[in-house]
């Protein structure tokens, strides 16, 4: 999945995304470049809000969560490396396998645990290399029909 930044300040956020206790205020400036495209490495939905994990302009070794209203979807195709999980509390998460199979993966990643950083670097490389330039499904199906004779 790829998204393009269309806003980078808290002023652009709906009220439901503003959480002063987490520094999400109208005054906050996100390290995102207007017009730049970002690969979404994970996302979650909670209480009607969607958050994308992208490697923002301050990227060092892990993706940061950013409110989805700061972006427009450029390519909605999901990564072949994604898995889905719905927690008992209703939280929907979409991420690569290790995010779910390794307890507290993201916390360990942000703590710069070497093994988790290496896993993310490998996953990031694979996801960055995914071919999002493939034709839409209807075009691909039509081409397939042209090559198959009955």
N, C-alpha and C positions, 0 to 999 in steps of 0.2 A: 504494500500500500504506500502510495506517495501522496504527500500533501504540500501545498504552497502557502507560505505565510502571507496573510492579508492584513494582519495587525500585530503589533508587538507591545501594546500597553494595556494596563488594566481597564482603561477607559472603554475599551472595545468589548469587555466581558459583561454578560448578563449577571444580574445580582446573585443568582444561585452559585456562581463560580467564585464570588468574592468571599474570601476566608481570611480575615486579618490575622488570625492566630497562626496561619501558615504563610503570611506575607503576601497573600493574593488580595491586593487593594486596587483601587482606581489609579493610584500613583505608580504602581509597580511597572518597571520596564523589563521585558523579557529579552534575553540575548538571542534574538531571532532577526533575520534580515528580511525585510519586506520583498516579496516576489521570489524569494529563494525556495527551492523545493527540498523537502526532507523525507527520508525514508522513515516509516513508522515501524519501530522494532517491537512494540507491545502497545496495548491500549487497555483501558478499563472503563467501565460504566458503573457509576454509583449515584444513587439518588437523582437520576435523570441527567447527570452530567457525564460527558465523555472526555477522557484525558488521553493524550498521545504521548508515548515515550519516544522522543527523537534526540538525536545528537545535535544539540543547539550550537550556537556560535562559540560557546565557552567549552565545548566538548574536550574532555581529557581522557576518560576511560569508561564512562557509563552514560546511558541515555537519561535525559531528564523528562519528568512529566510536564506537559504543557496543556492548557485548556484547548479543547478542539475548536471553539469559536475563533481562535487566532488563525485558523487555517481554512483553506478550501481543499477538497479532495481532488487531486489531479488524476489518480488512478486508483480505483476502488478494489482492484483485484488483491486478494489476500496472499500473503507469503505462503509458499509451500512448507515453510518451517513452523508455521503457527499452529498452536493448539488452543482449544477453548476450554474454559472452566467456569462453572457457576458455583459460587460458594453458598453455604447454607443461608447466609445473610442476604443473598440475592446479588452480590457483587459479581459482575461478569468481567472476566479477564481473558484477554487474547494475547498470547506471547509464544515464544519458542519453548520447546520441551523442558529444558533445564530450569526455566523460570518456575515450573510447577513441581518437577520431580526432585529438586534440590531445595529442601526446606530453608526458607529465608534467603533464597538466591539473591534477590535484589539488595537486601540489606547487606549481605556479605560482599556483593559487588561494590556498593557505595563505600564500604569500609576498606576497599582496595585489597581484598583477599586475592592473592596472586592467581590461584586456580580459577576463581570466578571471572577475573579480568581476562584471563586467557580464553575461557569459554566464550565470553561476550565478543572478544576480538574475532574469534573464528566465526561465530554466528553472524556478526556484523558484516564480515567479508562475504559470506554466502548470500545474505539478504541484499547487500549492496549490488551484488553481481546478478541478481535475478533479472530476467529479461521482461521488463514491463513495456517493451516496445512491440510485443506480439500483437497481431491483429485482434479486434474484438471477436468474440465467439461466433457471431452470426457470419462474419466474413470468413473465418477459418472453416466453418461447417460448409459453406458454399464452395470453397476451394476444394475441400475434401470430396464433395459430391461430384465436382467436375473431374476428379481423377479416378473415381470408382465407376466402373461400368457394370451394368446389371445384365 
